[in-house]
Amino acid sequence: MEFPRRRFLHLAAGAATLPAMPRMARAETYPSRPVRIVVGFAAGGATDIQARLMGQWLSDRLGQQFIIENRAGASGNIGTEAVAKSPADGYTLLQIVTPNAINAALYTNLNFDFARDIVPVIYAARLAYVVVVHPSVPARTLPELIAYAKANPGKMNYGSAGPGTPQNIACELFKMMAGVDLVHVPYRGGAPATTDLVAGHLQVIFSPVSESIQHIQAGKLRALAVTTTTRLDVLPDIPTVADFVPGYEASGFAGIGAPRSTPNEIIDLLNKELNAGLADAKIKARIEELGGTVAGGSPAEFGKLLSEATEKWAKVIKFAGIKVE
């Protein structure tokens, strides 16, 4: 029996579209169940708050719950490994932060490769640190701090949340570029370091804005400079470090990533919706309150930033000889 030609052409055209149908259906039905956003740090910090902002936005837009799961430990490595080893189906995402770029050079025995195993979805925000000193320090400007440190080498202590943390790396870059000798005092977290700075047991911290802004406003700490290339809306009168140390920049970042091989159409959908969220006035204002600046853009742009940050911080770690136990 001979097939009518029109029937044959209809079947052939249908067959040609079959390979694309599962991918199209996958994009159209995602998400069909709750999605986890893994945060590698404890609840309540700036990283956690930003993830919850993004998660709530996605929940409202896509009709499924985007649940924040805090898996703290090992400077974010525990949470990152959990995501790297999760199915690449879009139902497990990662809150990417600055330590992810730092850890690639800091830890030599990781069970995952961040650059290989996590793909970028969106660069959500640029994060600033602020150079704060105890009021007893006889420096009201960054040049005065540099001069005082050079006149008293090894006699000024700076605190951080621990070896290899962004505060540690940011100050080591400053030491390297400004030619000063400051003694590192590591803590188990940023909060106890800030408490000791307020008490006068330390002289300086390169602090996340969210951890120091209230103390600055209350006059308990003195802000000298911010680490980004531009001033912050929340601290408009505070200059940048680069105003006095040309070329200095130590901003952090926050964004969203997914396991490698996550379908491109899912990544594109998330990127589109998150870019819309970052354009929302309320989300933008909240990020700025945390000392951040809204970013946005494509997955490729975030990937470029991650690559550059990883290379940059690896050089600082090597120069300063930073190691973790």
Secondary structure, DSSP 8 states (H G I E B T S, - for coil): ----HHHHHHHHHHHHHTTHHHHHHHHHH--SS-EEEEESS-TTSHHHHHHHHHHHHHHHHHSS-EEEEE---GGGHHHHHHHHTS-SSSSEEEEEEHHHHHHHHH-S--SS-HHHHEEEEEEEEEE-EEEEE-TTSS-SSHHHHHHHHHHSTT-EEEEESSTTSHHHHHHHHHHHHHT--EEEEE-SSHHHHHHHHHHTS-SEEEEEHHHHHHHHHTTSSEEEEESSSS-BTTBTT--BGGGTSTT----EEEEEEEETT--HHHHHHHHHHHHHHHTSHHHHHHHHHTTEEE----HHHHHHHHHHHHHHHHHHHHHHT----
